[in-house]
Amino acid sequence: GGGGGGGGSAAKPKEGGKAKAAGGGGPTKGAGKKENASEKGIEYTKAGNLPKWYEQVIVKSEMIEFYDISGCYILRPWSFSIWEAIKDFLDAKIKTVGVTNCYFPMFVSEAKLQAEKDHIEDFAPEVAWVTKSGDGDLNEPIAIRPTSETIMYPAFRSWIHSHRDLPIKLNQWCNVVRWEFKHPTPFLRTREFLWQEGHTAHATKEEADVEVLQILEFYAAVYEELLAVPVIKGRKTEKEKFAGGDYTTTVEAFIPAAGRAIQGATSHGLGQNFGKMFRIEFEGADGKKAIPWQNSWGLTTRTLGVMVMVHGDDKGLVLPPRVAPLQAVIVPITMKDVDEGAQLKTCGEIAAALREAGVRVHVDDRSNYNPGWKYSYWELKGVPLRLELGPKDMAKQQIRVVRRDTNDKEDVPLSILPQKAALLLVQMQHEMLARARQTRDSYVAQALTWEDFMAKIGAGNLVLTPYCNEKEFEELVKKRSKEEALAAAGEEAEDDRAAISLAVKTLCIPYEAPPLPDGTPCFISGKPAVCWTLWGRSY
């Protein structure tokens, strides 16, 4: 199967494992291994060996099963139901702005795929082709969609004739295939992934621009409101924007354990470029011919990997309550001479009361496992609340409630449990985001000079700098940062296939940035800076 965690040079190895800071390879093989760890649980610390930790968490929590084709993974119900929660939330949001769902074929002809030159140039190395059917070769090879602009827009051409046909706002929930050369990492970089892709056409640029940011807000809400992961909203530089589009907006997340950023989702203003290529035009209200303004936007199953890496701990997953498939698990504590029938009946009644209050709950009444084993099992799976009911609790008509994120324990009277549990889940959701934001903020630094910039990058930070926003200097930063990091580690070169690189790149020009005093020099070129830009090492 595909390589596991894929690397993440742990920039800040804490006690327990000496992670190698250089090279794409991350920590050495045995780094971060826990003493006497049970094979059933997580055998590595997150700080000591992030790649191994990540691989074990997603497999042992039953989110992922490996598959015999590299870069492809089985999404088990535990992860797929989180994806469904994201899908339900986002689907409802996009429908409020008039988007409707549809489905287009996954195959595209070579001629259509190559219509927009910049676009295909960027995707060409990753396109998978179907060349045979049964024993015979196909007359011409057919590509599997890496994205669907070139599949959808020929249809737009036949549907758009008049300004009355606009706007068109379509979305599809589907899979795409990008046959990456780099080492795969489940959720974060895979050859097939699930996503939604929205494609819209508008009569005016203003209307298209409004939608780009509207969708970006929805994406930020998926991360912050559902997954409790803080994101930075901004615009990509020319070098990093979507190939063939006018501009790209993004939400950028941060993985503190790796000292790395990760692109969360993107919303693109495509301008009229694709309209020109596919000869889409309409007659305006003024009777003149015009080309529509188009957008495309997408969010993928990468969301799940980001959530795991941000919140998980040495015991396993920590799931935000809003997306957790189960929000509470009831574990009866059985002892000799205890009426198990009465205890299970009480557990059933508690579960029914919690369901009534809208809590997703499960009674773990498996008799072949002891309570301690069950605690570890559900901790590994990240269930937000554990409810323990022993004989003493039965007598006192109470139950012990344990929070997965903080391990806080509290004895709660059964009479108020449904309200208390619902409140705790809301509180936990809120606090998980607040803690993650506080941590993320502590890793955002400013630098005005190259030396300061590299020192702060080396410490695993995101760095905000004054920047001249010229493409050649972005190339220079990428090249110099990689060379200096390799030299510092005494290494010659980086593995081309490494899932992560030492090169530093722009993440975005953030929408929320400090004022930039006139005449501030760019940190790399010395020319007058035009904006603050956020840089980092990235997945």
Solvent accessible surface area in square Angstrom, and as a share of the most:
residue,aa,sasa,rsa
1,G,81,0.78
2,G,9,0.08
3,G,39,0.38
4,G,17,0.17
5,G,4,0.04
6,G,21,0.20
7,G,7,0.07
8,G,0,0.00
9,S,5,0.03
10,A,1,0.01
11,A,25,0.20
12,K,68,0.29
13,P,56,0.35
14,K,102,0.43
15,E,150,0.67
16,G,70,0.68
17,G,8,0.08
18,K,182,0.77
19,A,12,0.09
20,K,95,0.40
21,A,66,0.51
22,A,10,0.08
23,G,7,0.07
24,G,7,0.07
25,G,58,0.55
26,G,1,0.01
27,P,16,0.10
28,T,76,0.44
29,K,172,0.73
30,G,51,0.50
31,A,14,0.11
32,G,3,0.03
33,K,110,0.47
34,K,61,0.26
35,E,156,0.70
36,N,153,0.78
37,A,33,0.26
38,S,70,0.45
39,E,144,0.64
40,K,141,0.60
41,G,23,0.22
42,I,7,0.04
43,E,25,0.11
44,Y,19,0.07
45,T,27,0.16
46,K,29,0.12
47,A,27,0.21
48,G,0,0.00
49,N,4,0.02
50,L,1,0.00
51,P,17,0.11
52,K,69,0.29
53,W,0,0.00
54,Y,0,0.00
55,E,46,0.21
56,Q,27,0.12
57,V,0,0.00
58,I,0,0.00
59,V,46,0.26
60,K,53,0.23
61,S,0,0.00
62,E,54,0.24
63,M,0,0.00
64,I,1,0.00
65,E,74,0.33
66,F,52,0.22
67,Y,98,0.37
68,D,120,0.62
69,I,82,0.41
70,S,39,0.25
71,G,0,0.00
72,C,21,0.13
73,Y,33,0.12
74,I,76,0.38
75,L,49,0.24
76,R,79,0.29
77,P,110,0.69
78,W,25,0.09
79,S,0,0.00
80,F,77,0.32
81,S,35,0.23
82,I,0,0.00
83,W,7,0.02
84,E,78,0.35
85,A,29,0.22
86,I,0,0.00
87,K,73,0.31
88,D,98,0.51
89,F,31,0.13
90,L,0,0.00
91,D,21,0.11
92,A,60,0.47
93,K,56,0.24
94,I,1,0.00
95,K,102,0.43
96,T,108,0.63
97,V,29,0.17
98,G,48,0.46
99,V,2,0.01
100,T,80,0.47
101,N,64,0.33
102,C,43,0.26
103,Y,133,0.51
104,F,20,0.08
105,P,84,0.53
106,M,55,0.25
107,F,100,0.42
108,V,8,0.04
109,S,41,0.26
110,E,62,0.28
111,A,80,0.62
112,K,85,0.36
113,L,2,0.01
114,Q,72,0.32
115,A,30,0.24
116,E,10,0.04
117,K,133,0.56
118,D,87,0.45
119,H,2,0.01
120,I,17,0.09
121,E,131,0.59
122,D,91,0.47
123,F,17,0.07
124,A,52,0.40
125,P,108,0.68
126,E,43,0.19
127,V,15,0.09
128,A,18,0.14
129,W,92,0.32
130,V,46,0.27
131,T,73,0.42
132,K,115,0.49
133,S,69,0.44
134,G,73,0.70
135,D,144,0.75
136,G,39,0.37
137,D,110,0.57
138,L,49,0.24
139,N,164,0.84
140,E,93,0.42
141,P,48,0.30
142,I,57,0.29
143,A,0,0.00
144,I,30,0.15
145,R,1,0.00
146,P,1,0.00
147,T,5,0.03
148,S,0,0.00
149,E,3,0.01
150,T,1,0.01
151,I,23,0.11
152,M,0,0.00
153,Y,0,0.00
154,P,33,0.21
155,A,23,0.18
156,F,0,0.00
157,R,107,0.39
158,S,69,0.45
159,W,121,0.42
160,I,1,0.01
161,H,113,0.51
162,S,26,0.17
163,H,57,0.25
164,R,192,0.70
165,D,54,0.28
166,L,21,0.10
167,P,65,0.41
168,I,24,0.12
169,K,40,0.17
170,L,26,0.13
171,N,0,0.00
172,Q,0,0.00
173,W,42,0.15
174,C,13,0.08
175,N,33,0.17
176,V,1,0.00
177,V,15,0.09
178,R,46,0.17
179,W,101,0.35
180,E,27,0.12
181,F,125,0.52
182,K,73,0.31
183,H,67,0.30
184,P,6,0.04
185,T,3,0.02
186,P,0,0.00
187,F,11,0.04
188,L,7,0.04
189,R,48,0.18
190,T,14,0.08
191,R,32,0.12
192,E,76,0.34
193,F,33,0.14
194,L,48,0.24
195,W,22,0.08
196,Q,0,0.00
197,E,3,0.01
198,G,0,0.00
199,H,1,0.00
200,T,0,0.00
201,A,0,0.00
202,H,1,0.00
203,A,35,0.28
204,T,60,0.35
205,K,81,0.34
206,E,121,0.54
207,E,68,0.31
208,A,4,0.03
209,D,43,0.22
210,V,96,0.55
211,E,3,0.01
212,V,0,0.00
213,L,85,0.42
214,Q,64,0.28
215,I,0,0.00
216,L,2,0.01
217,E,90,0.41
218,F,27,0.11
219,Y,0,0.00
220,A,8,0.06
221,A,12,0.09
222,V,0,0.00
223,Y,0,0.00
224,E,35,0.16
225,E,80,0.36
226,L,7,0.03
227,L,0,0.00
228,A,0,0.00
229,V,1,0.00
230,P,5,0.03
231,V,14,0.08
232,I,31,0.16
233,K,57,0.24
234,G,0,0.00
235,R,105,0.38
236,K,13,0.06
237,T,3,0.02
238,E,100,0.45
239,K,52,0.22
240,E,42,0.19
241,K,53,0.22
242,F,26,0.11
243,A,16,0.12
244,G,7,0.06
245,G,4,0.04
246,D,56,0.29
247,Y,27,0.10
248,T,2,0.01
249,T,0,0.00
250,T,0,0.00
251,V,0,0.00
252,E,5,0.02
253,A,2,0.01
254,F,6,0.02
255,I,0,0.00
256,P,26,0.16
257,A,22,0.17
258,A,1,0.01
259,G,6,0.06
260,R,2,0.01
261,A,0,0.00
262,I,0,0.00
263,Q,65,0.29
264,G,5,0.04
265,A,6,0.04
266,T,15,0.09
267,S,0,0.00
268,H,18,0.08
269,G,3,0.03
270,L,0,0.00
271,G,6,0.06
272,Q,41,0.18
273,N,42,0.22
274,F,0,0.00
275,G,0,0.00
276,K,118,0.50
277,M,91,0.40
278,F,15,0.06
279,R,156,0.57
280,I,0,0.00
281,E,85,0.38
282,F,6,0.02
283,E,82,0.37
284,G,12,0.12
285,A,91,0.71
286,D,106,0.55
287,G,47,0.45
288,K,144,0.61
289,K,133,0.56
290,A,39,0.30
291,I,45,0.23
292,P,0,0.00
293,W,56,0.20
294,Q,1,0.00
295,N,1,0.00
296,S,3,0.02
297,W,4,0.01
298,G,9,0.09
299,L,0,0.00
300,T,29,0.17
301,T,6,0.03
302,R,43,0.16
303,T,0,0.00
304,L,0,0.00
305,G,0,0.00
306,V,0,0.00
307,M,0,0.00
308,V,2,0.01
309,M,1,0.01
310,V,24,0.14
311,H,24,0.11
312,G,5,0.05
313,D,46,0.24
314,D,57,0.29
315,K,93,0.39
316,G,0,0.00
317,L,1,0.00
318,V,9,0.05
319,L,0,0.00
320,P,0,0.00
321,P,3,0.02
322,R,112,0.41
323,V,2,0.01
324,A,0,0.00
325,P,28,0.18
326,L,34,0.17
327,Q,17,0.08
328,A,0,0.00
329,V,1,0.00
330,I,0,0.00
331,V,0,0.00
332,P,7,0.05
333,I,36,0.18
334,T,62,0.36
335,M,113,0.50
336,K,186,0.79
337,D,154,0.80
338,V,38,0.22
339,D,96,0.50
340,E,88,0.39
341,G,50,0.48
342,A,40,0.31
343,Q,1,0.00
344,L,74,0.37
345,K,137,0.58
346,T,22,0.13
347,C,0,0.00
348,G,36,0.35
349,E,94,0.42
350,I,13,0.06
351,A,2,0.02
352,A,56,0.44
353,A,43,0.33
354,L,0,0.00
355,R,132,0.48
356,E,154,0.69
357,A,46,0.36
358,G,58,0.56
359,V,5,0.03
360,R,99,0.36
361,V,9,0.05
362,H,73,0.32
363,V,28,0.16
364,D,1,0.00
365,D,82,0.42
366,R,82,0.30
367,S,113,0.73
368,N,117,0.60
369,Y,75,0.28
370,N,96,0.49
371,P,31,0.19
372,G,41,0.39
373,W,67,0.24
374,K,9,0.04
375,Y,44,0.17
376,S,67,0.43
377,Y,49,0.19
378,W,18,0.06
379,E,29,0.13
380,L,13,0.07
381,K,9,0.04
382,G,0,0.00
383,V,6,0.03
384,P,0,0.00
385,L,0,0.00
386,R,25,0.09
387,L,0,0.00
388,E,16,0.07
389,L,0,0.00
390,G,5,0.05
391,P,37,0.23
392,K,161,0.68
393,D,19,0.10
394,M,43,0.19
395,A,89,0.69
396,K,135,0.57
397,Q,110,0.49
398,Q,32,0.14
399,I,0,0.00
400,R,89,0.32
401,V,3,0.02
402,V,3,0.02
403,R,13,0.05
404,R,18,0.07
405,D,28,0.15
406,T,52,0.30
407,N,66,0.34
408,D,83,0.43
409,K,103,0.44
410,E,74,0.33
411,D,63,0.32
412,V,2,0.01
413,P,66,0.41
414,L,30,0.15
415,S,93,0.60
416,I,85,0.43
417,L,3,0.01
418,P,24,0.15
419,Q,118,0.52
420,K,47,0.20
421,A,1,0.00
422,A,36,0.28
423,L,106,0.53
424,L,13,0.07
425,L,12,0.06
426,V,103,0.59
427,Q,73,0.33
428,M,0,0.00
429,Q,20,0.09
430,H,127,0.57
431,E,51,0.23
432,M,4,0.02
433,L,34,0.17
434,A,50,0.39
435,R,95,0.35
436,A,14,0.11
437,R,83,0.30
438,Q,136,0.60
439,T,56,0.33
440,R,24,0.09
441,D,73,0.38
442,S,85,0.55
443,Y,24,0.09
444,V,51,0.29
445,A,21,0.16
446,Q,88,0.39
447,A,1,0.01
448,L,109,0.54
449,T,69,0.40
450,W,19,0.07
451,E,125,0.56
452,D,50,0.26
453,F,0,0.00
454,M,28,0.12
455,A,65,0.51
456,K,60,0.26
457,I,4,0.02
458,G,47,0.45
459,A,43,0.34
460,G,1,0.01
461,N,19,0.10
462,L,3,0.01
463,V,0,0.00
464,L,17,0.08
465,T,0,0.00
466,P,0,0.00
467,Y,0,0.00
468,C,9,0.05
469,N,61,0.31
470,E,60,0.27
471,K,117,0.50
472,E,114,0.51
473,F,33,0.14
474,E,3,0.01
475,E,87,0.39
476,L,64,0.32
477,V,0,0.00
478,K,59,0.25
479,K,124,0.52
480,R,82,0.30
481,S,0,0.00
482,K,68,0.29
483,E,90,0.40
484,E,69,0.31
485,A,15,0.12
486,L,13,0.06
487,A,75,0.58
488,A,94,0.73
489,A,44,0.34
490,G,69,0.66
491,E,58,0.26
492,E,170,0.76
493,A,75,0.58
494,E,25,0.11
495,D,82,0.43
496,D,113,0.59
497,R,81,0.30
498,A,10,0.08
499,A,9,0.07
500,I,3,0.02
501,S,35,0.22
502,L,2,0.01
503,A,14,0.11
504,V,0,0.00
505,K,54,0.23
506,T,1,0.01
507,L,2,0.01
508,C,0,0.00
509,I,35,0.18
510,P,14,0.09
511,Y,103,0.39
512,E,155,0.70
513,A,47,0.36
514,P,47,0.29
515,P,124,0.78
516,L,45,0.22
517,P,89,0.56
518,D,150,0.77
519,G,68,0.65
520,T,24,0.14
521,P,77,0.48
522,C,4,0.02
523,F,13,0.05
524,I,23,0.12
525,S,29,0.19
526,G,52,0.50
527,K,83,0.35
528,P,97,0.61
529,A,15,0.12
530,V,99,0.57
531,C,22,0.13
532,W,20,0.07
533,T,0,0.00
534,L,2,0.01
535,W,0,0.00
536,G,0,0.00
537,R,28,0.10
538,S,15,0.09
539,Y,23,0.09
